[in-house]
Amino acid sequence: MQPAIRQRHMREPGLYGCGNKVSFQEVSNLSLLISDGAMVDSHTIGETTYVQSIDRVSDCSREPDLFAQMAIRHCINDVYAAGAEPFFVSICFEFNSSSTPADRAALSAAFFRAAHAKGLDVGKCHSVMHDDATSVVLSTMGKKISDCGTSASVCGRGKLLLTKRIGYSKLLFMKEREGTSVAGMYPFMGGRLDPVPHPSIVRAMTDVSGFGLAGAAIALAQRTTTDLNLELDSTVMASADVLGAPEPCMQNWIGDYSSERTVIDESSWPIAGLRETCGPFLCMVDDQQIRENVNLYRDWLTVGFYSDGSGLTSIAMKQGCEK
């Protein structure tokens, strides 16, 4: 029998992975309170620039090791996307009140293993007990190795590429809800993202997470002051079953993404609005880079293009494609 700590998210699926957030629009508005939207995630000491990120991930697998591997990879993706190499993580464990000491020890050990496997030193750890799904808060640091993602590094026109397909988080959720074994799923979750795109082969990148592909694209367009056009079809999904299965808790609401700077075709939303935990990277790569390094990008998926502009985002299905 699975302990309550591993079952809570099946009863309250909103408390799952990276999906338990305030709305995308509210986050966008709150960011304006911080230096007029110029959110700082780095600090320079001497000749070294450090990047910091923080994430909260709720229970996303019955398997402690899979939960830990996904959560660790999810939190370090932000550091990678900022052009930095992660080296340090602090963890706050938020344990469900019905968990046992054995449950808590197993999950803690799983997180320490996952962190060390990614070359991370584990710093200060904290713990609390509460009645909601077991979750972790992870604060990660990395050393900057590139200016990847700054507006100055992006100009001209190029392609939008996904490093891997999306929808594996939903696939995992469906399997666990059905009681199907998820042993070996990590190669399709965090492990599928290796190797991480080196900043030298992209103009900018971000990870696809709880706000979905749409949220990643909108944030990337605004950060780089370029116009992004996503052109989607079902081939970007992990499987056709994932696309067709109604799972409201894994889908964002399209109304939260409406603004003067976005144009979204509703038919694209089952793909663009899908919530991810430990999702792939959305990368901006110029045409010359692709021509000169064809083998580097051969397994990536083209999902649109970017061009000089002012931070607008357009999302639609490819012409002639059904959703």
N, C-alpha and C positions, 0 to 999 in steps of 0.2 A: 504493500500500500504506500502510495506517495504521501509524504508529510504535507501539512497545510502550507508550509513555506513554498512548496513547489506547485501548489494548486490555486493559489489565490488569484493569479491573473486569468485563470480560466473562468472564474466566477465574475470577475470584474475586468473584462478585456480592455477597458480604457486605460487601466494601469498596466501597460505592456510596453516593454522596450523603451524607445525614445518617443512614444506617442502621447505621453501625458504632459501636454504643454498648454500654455495659453495660446490664443490664436496667432496666426502669422501676422495679421494686420496689427494686433496689439503689440507684438514684439517689435514690429517696424516703428510703431509710434513711440514706444518706450525708448528705443535707441536714439531718438531725437533729443531725449533729455540728457544724453551723454555727449558733450562736446559737439552739439549740433549734428549728431549722427556719426561722428568720426570716432567709432569705438576703438580704443587702443588695446591691442592684445600682445604688445611687445615692449621691452624695455632694454636699453643699451647700458652695459656696464663695461667701461674700458673700450676694448675693441670687439666685444662680443654682444650680440643682440639675442635676447631670450624671448621666446614666445610662450604664452600661457593660455590654457584653455580649461574650461570646466564644463562637466556634463553630469546629468542625472539619468540613470538607466534603470528602469524597473524590470522586475523578473521577466525574462524572455525565454527561458527554457527550464524544463524539469531537471535537466542535467547540469549540475554545478559547473563543470568544466566548460560546457558550451556557453552558458550564461556569462561566465567570467571572460572567456576568449572573445565573445562578441562585444561585451562592454568595454574591455580594454582596447580592442581595435577601434571601436566606435570613438572613444575619447582621443586616441592619438591621431585619428584621421584629420582632425582640425589642425593639429600641429603640422602634420605633413603638408596639408593644403596651404599653410602659410609660408611654406618654403623652409621649414625647420626640421631638425632631427630630434625626436623625443628621447628623453633620457631619465625622466623622473615622474613619479605619480604619488599623490597622497589619496587616501581612500577613506570615505565615511560610509560605514555599513548601516543601513536602515533595515533592521530585521523585523519580520512579522512577529507579533507577540506570541503566536502559537508555535513558533519554531523551538526546537530543542537545542541544548548545548551541542549535540552531535551535528545537527543541521548547520549551526552557525560555524562550527569548526571546519566542516567540509567545504562550505562556501568560501570561508576566509582562505583556506589552503588553496582552493582552486584559483582565487584571484592572485595570490602570491605567485603561483606557478605560471599563470598567464602573463603577468607583468614581467617576470624574469625571462620568459621565453621570447619576449619582444625587446630584451635588453634594457628594461627599465629598472631603476632603483626604486624601491618602495620606501616612502618617507613616513610622515605622521599618519597614523590610522585612528579613526574614531568610530564609535558605534552608538546607535540608539535603538529603542524598541518602539514599535507603533502597530496600529491595527490594519494598516494598508499593506499592499503587496511589498514584499522584500525588494529593496532598491539599493543602489550605490550612488554616491556622489564622488566623482573622480576629478581631481585637479592635476593637470598634466603640464609639464614644462619641456621645452626643446630649445636647441641652439639654432639660430637662423643660419642657413647656408645659401639662401637665394632671395632675390627680390620678387620671386614668383607671386603674381596676383596683384601687384600695384598697378595703378592706372597708367603709370609711365611705361610699363612693360608691355602694354597691349595697344596695338594700333593696326590699321589696315583691315584685312578680311581673312577669315580662316574657318575651320570646321569646329563644331562641337562634338566631342567624342566621349562616350561612356567607356570606362575601363572594363566593365562587365555588365551583364544583364541585371535588371532590377526585379524585385518581387520575391526574393528568397526569404525575407522576413515573414511575409504573408504565408509562404509555403510552409515554413517552420511552424507558424501559429496553427495552421490548418492540421498539420500532422500531429501536433501535440494535443490539440483539442479532440482529434479522432482516436487518440491513444496509440498512434502508429509510432514505432521506434524511430528515434532521431539519431541513433548512433551513427557517427560518421558524417553528420550534417555540417560540421565546421568547415570542411573543404569548400562547401558551397556558401558559407557565411563569411567569417573573417578571413579564412585561409585563401579564399578565391581572389582576394585583393592583392596578394603578393605576386610579383614585387610591386612596391609603391612607385608610381610614376615619378621619376626624378625631375625636380623643377627645371632642369636644363632642357628638357624635351617638351615642355608646355609653356604657353604664355601665362596662363593662370588656371587654377583648378579649385574645386571645392568638393566636399563629400555630400552625397545624397543621404539625408537622414530623416528625422521625424516630420519635417515640412515637405518632404517628397522632392521629386525632380523639379516641380514647379518652383518650390521655395529656393532650391539650389540655383536654378537659372536666374530668378529675379535678383537674388543676392549677388550673384556673380556679375550680372549686367550693371547693377548699381555700383558695385565696388570698382569695376574697371571702366565705367562710363562708356560702355559700348552697347550696341543693340544686339540682342540675342533672338534668334528665330529657331525654335524647336519644331522639328518635323518628325512626328512619331508614327510607329506602327507596332504591331504585335510582336515583331521579332526582338524587341528590346526586353521582353518579359521572360521570366524564368520558365514559365510553361503556360499553355493556353488555359489550363485548369485554374491557375492563379488569377488570370485576367477575368474569367467568367464567374468566379465564386463571390457571392455577396458577403462581404465582411465589413460592415460599417465602421467598426473600431479601427480598421486598418486604412481608412480613407479620410483625408482631410476634406473640409467643406470649401467648395469653389468660391463661395462668397467672401471668404477671408482674404482672397488674393486679388480682388477687384480693385483697380486704381486707374488713374489716368496714364500710368506708365506700363500697363499690362493689357494684352489682348489675348483671351483664352477661349478657344473653341471647346464647347462643352463635351463634344465627342472624344476629346483627348484626355478628359479628366480621370477616367479609370486608371490610366497610366501615369499621367503627370501628377495626380494628387495622392498617389499611393505612399503611405508612410513606410519608412525604412529604419532599421537599426543596423548599424554596421554596413551601410550601403556602399556602392561603388563611387568612383570619382567622376565628376563631370569636368572635362578639360577643354580649354581653348588652345587649339594648335593651328599655327598658320600654314598656308598651303605649301610654302617652301620647305618648312620642317618636314611635312609629310612626304614630299617628293624626295628629299634627301635621306630620309630614314624610314623607308617603307616598312621594313621588317619590325620596327619598334611598335608600329601601330596596327599591324595586320589583324590582331585579335580584338581590337577595340571596335565599338559600334558607333557609326556616324548617326547623330540625332539632330543635326541642323547646322547652322552657320552663325558666325558673328561678323559684325562690320562696325566701322567707325560710327559713333552716334552719341546718344545722350543718356543711355541707361534704360532703354525700352526693352520689353520682353514680349514676344509673340509665341503662342503655343498652339499647335494644331496637329491634326493627323495628316500624314502624307497624302497628296492628292490621289484619289482612287482607292484609298485604304479604308476598310471598315474598322471600327473600334473593337 
